Amino acid sequence: MPGPPSGPAVPAVPETLFLSTIPGASPSKWVDRFTSRERRVQLVNHDVGGQVAFLAPGPGGSAPRGLPQLGYLRWRLDSSPEQLLTAAGVDPADVHVVRFYEEDPVVCVGQDHLLAAWDVEADGPVPAAELDTAEVMDPARFAPEPPADPLDAPEVPGSGERMAVEIVATGAGHVVLPASVARMFGRKDVVVLPLARDAAQPGWAVGLAWLRTVDSQLVQDFIGAAKGRRPGSSRNDHLRDGTSGTTPAGRPRAASGTARSGQAGSSGSARASGPSGKSGKSGKGSKGGRRR
């Protein structure tokens, strides 16, 4: 009896993971580690003001269109991801959050600004008390409204920060940014100085978040890749049984151990200036990624 007709094999359609990013995020190392012939990543670049859009509940509490499936969150260190989600109208109990690293604050000023003469080597990071509150340029003032659809990214992500930097380049005022965001611009007419962490400027934490309703092996494999694990690693076994290493409130479980720079360790407390783990100078005299 003749067998089934032979012919060229139909190539498998790769699964697509939608990843919502924010200014300063550098997921390329994670994406490269995760991507294969069977899996790919579609980046959706959002402003910080729209970073929770992909977590907003849709009809019946489901994810809007089910996509993006995963995304970056950045929150101040004197706050929490739960507070960020609650303020955006998202129930933290519906979201998994894994914290990956912290970012130091920097202050950007024009070359003619008085602070441009600050000697970091002699005096250390700039104290927040040195900043005139009347001169602050808040990027949120210049950012567009967040999109209603999480797949609709702004034409120029980070335009609010970009405009603030444009203004301070003229010598008017200052803008405080995460070190990774300041590095995005790299302007020769802007001086970037490390800012001392205190109650006024505590710095930021960055993590990955996703709705529990869209949890999948694809999402878990990306989290594993972000933690430095290769596909098929036995360390991913706990992810395949439906757990994600987060508490019901969405916080990463604490455990002993020190995380490598730019990777999530057991405690999720890695300090780095970007997801790639590359700490470096953010501009003149900057020490982004500086450890305490």
C-alpha positions in Angstrom: 0.0 0.0 0.0 1.5 3.4 -1.0 2.6 5.6 1.9 1.8 9.3 2.3 3.0 11.5 -0.6 6.5 12.8 -0.1 7.5 16.4 -0.5 9.5 19.2 1.1 9.0 19.6 4.8 6.9 22.6 5.8 9.0 24.9 8.0 7.6 25.4 11.4 6.2 28.9 12.2 8.3 30.3 15.1 6.4 31.3 18.2 6.6 35.0 18.8 7.1 36.6 22.2 6.1 40.2 22.3 8.4 42.2 24.6 7.5 45.7 25.8 10.6 47.8 26.4 11.3 51.2 28.0 13.9 53.9 27.4 17.3 52.7 28.5 16.5 49.0 28.3 19.0 46.8 26.3 17.4 43.4 25.9 19.6 42.3 23.0 21.7 39.9 25.0 18.6 38.2 26.4 16.9 38.2 23.0 19.9 36.6 21.3 20.1 33.9 24.0 16.4 33.2 23.6 15.8 33.4 19.9 16.0 30.2 17.7 14.4 28.8 14.6 11.3 28.0 16.7 11.1 31.2 18.7 11.5 34.9 18.0 11.0 38.2 19.8 9.0 41.2 18.6 10.0 44.4 20.5 7.4 47.1 21.3 9.3 50.2 22.4 7.2 52.2 24.9 7.8 55.3 27.0 8.0 54.9 30.8 4.5 56.5 30.9 3.1 53.6 28.9 5.1 50.8 30.4 2.1 49.3 32.2 -0.2 49.4 29.1 0.4 45.7 28.3 -0.7 44.8 31.8 -4.0 46.7 31.7 -7.0 44.4 32.0 -9.2 43.9 28.9 -12.7 42.6 28.6 -13.5 40.1 31.3 -10.1 40.8 33.0 -8.1 39.2 30.1 -5.0 40.7 28.7 -5.7 43.2 25.8 -5.3 41.1 22.7 -3.2 38.8 24.9 -0.1 40.8 23.8 2.6 41.8 24.5 3.2 38.9 26.7 6.2 40.3 28.7 7.6 43.7 29.4 10.0 45.9 31.4 8.9 47.8 34.5 11.0 50.6 36.1 10.0 51.9 39.6 11.7 54.1 42.2 13.5 52.3 44.9 11.4 54.1 47.6 8.4 52.5 46.0 7.5 49.0 44.7 6.1 47.4 41.6 2.9 46.8 43.4 2.4 50.5 44.0 3.3 51.2 40.4 0.7 48.7 39.2 -2.0 49.9 41.6 -1.6 53.5 40.5 -2.1 52.4 36.9 -5.3 50.5 37.8 -3.8 47.0 37.6 -4.3 44.5 40.4 -0.8 43.4 41.5 -2.2 39.9 42.3 -2.8 39.5 38.6 0.9 40.1 37.7 4.2 38.2 38.0 7.2 40.5 38.6 10.8 39.5 38.6 13.3 42.2 39.7 16.6 42.2 37.8 18.8 45.2 38.6 19.0 48.7 40.1 20.0 51.9 38.3 21.8 54.9 39.8 20.4 58.4 39.2 22.4 61.0 37.2 21.8 64.7 36.6 22.2 66.2 33.1 23.1 69.9 32.7 24.4 72.0 29.8 28.0 72.9 29.5 27.3 76.5 30.7 25.4 75.4 33.8 27.1 76.1 37.1 27.0 72.4 38.0 29.0 71.6 34.9 32.1 72.6 36.9 31.4 70.0 39.5 34.5 67.9 40.3 33.3 64.3 40.8 36.8 63.0 41.6 37.3 65.6 44.4 33.7 66.0 45.7 32.0 62.7 44.7 28.4 62.4 43.4 26.3 65.6 43.3 24.1 65.8 46.5 20.4 66.4 45.7 20.5 69.5 47.8 22.7 71.1 45.1 19.8 70.9 42.6 17.5 73.9 42.3 13.9 72.5 42.4 12.8 75.5 40.3 15.1 74.4 37.5 14.0 70.8 37.2 12.9 69.6 33.7 10.4 66.7 34.2 10.4 64.5 31.1 6.7 63.6 31.8 5.8 67.2 30.8 7.0 66.5 27.2 5.9 62.9 26.8 2.9 62.0 24.6 -0.2 60.3 26.1 0.3 56.6 26.6 -1.3 54.5 23.8 -4.6 52.8 24.4 -3.4 49.7 22.5 -0.2 48.1 24.0 0.9 47.3 20.4 0.8 51.0 19.4 4.2 52.3 20.4 5.0 56.1 20.1 6.8 57.2 16.9 9.8 58.3 18.9 10.1 56.4 22.2 11.8 58.5 24.9 10.7 61.8 23.3 9.9 63.2 26.8 13.4 62.6 28.0 14.9 63.7 24.7 13.1 67.0 24.9 14.2 67.6 28.5 17.8 66.9 27.5 17.4 69.3 24.5 16.3 72.1 26.9 19.0 71.6 29.5 21.6 71.6 26.6 20.9 75.3 26.2 22.0 75.8 29.8 18.5 76.1 31.2 17.7 73.8 34.2 18.6 70.2 34.8 17.0 66.8 34.3 17.5 63.7 36.6 17.5 60.4 34.7 18.4 56.8 35.2 22.0 56.3 34.0 21.0 54.0 31.1 18.5 56.6 29.8 21.2 59.4 29.9 23.5 57.2 27.9 21.0 56.9 25.1 21.7 60.5 24.0 25.5 60.9 24.5 25.5 64.6 23.6 28.7 66.5 23.7 27.0 69.7 24.8 25.4 67.9 27.9 27.4 67.1 31.1 26.2 64.0 32.9 27.1 63.7 36.6 26.4 61.0 39.1 23.8 62.0 41.7 24.0 60.9 45.3 21.3 58.5 46.3 19.1 59.8 49.1 15.5 60.1 50.1 14.9 62.6 47.3 16.7 60.6 44.6 16.8 56.9 45.6 17.4 55.5 42.2 15.4 52.9 40.4 14.8 49.2 40.1 14.0 47.4 36.8 12.3 44.1 36.3 10.2 42.0 33.9 6.5 41.6 34.4 3.7 39.6 32.8 0.1 38.8 33.4 -0.6 35.5 35.1 -3.3 34.8 32.5 -0.8 34.8 29.7 1.9 32.8 31.5 3.4 30.2 29.2 6.4 28.1 28.6 7.5 30.7 26.1 7.5 33.4 28.7 9.2 31.2 31.3 11.9 30.3 28.8 12.6 34.0 28.2 12.9 34.6 32.0 15.3 31.7 32.1 17.3 33.2 29.3 17.4 36.6 31.1 18.8 34.8 34.1 21.6 33.3 32.0 20.1 29.9 31.5 20.2 28.0 28.2 17.2 26.2 26.7 16.9 22.7 28.3 18.8 23.7 31.4 17.8 21.6 34.4 17.5 24.8 36.3 14.4 25.6 34.3 12.6 22.5 35.6 10.9 24.4 38.4 9.5 26.7 35.7 7.9 23.9 33.8 5.7 22.8 36.7 3.8 26.1 36.6 5.7 28.1 39.2 7.5 31.3 38.4 9.6 32.1 41.4 7.3 34.9 42.5 5.0 35.3 45.5 1.3 35.8 45.0 1.8 39.5 45.3 4.2 39.4 42.4 7.5 39.9 44.3 10.5 37.6 43.6 11.1 35.1 46.4 14.1 36.1 48.5 16.9 33.7 49.1 20.5 33.8 49.9 23.1 34.4 47.3 24.6 37.2 45.3 23.5 38.0 41.8 25.9 38.8 39.1 25.8 42.2 37.6 23.0 42.5 35.1 21.5 39.1 36.0 18.7 38.2 38.4 20.0 36.1 41.3 18.1 34.3 43.9 17.5 37.6 45.7 16.9 39.6 42.6 19.1 42.4 43.9 21.7 42.8 41.2 23.0 46.3 40.7 23.9 47.3 37.1 23.4 50.1 34.7 21.7 48.0 32.1 20.3 44.5 31.3 23.4 43.5 29.5 25.4 43.9 32.8 27.7 46.4 31.3 28.3 49.2 33.7 30.0 52.3 32.4 30.2 56.0 32.3 27.1 57.9 31.4 28.9 61.0 30.4 31.5 63.4 31.8 32.4 62.2 35.3 29.5 59.8 35.5 29.8 56.6 37.4 26.6 54.8 36.3 26.5 51.3 37.7 28.5 52.4 40.8 28.3 50.1 43.7 27.8 51.2 47.2 
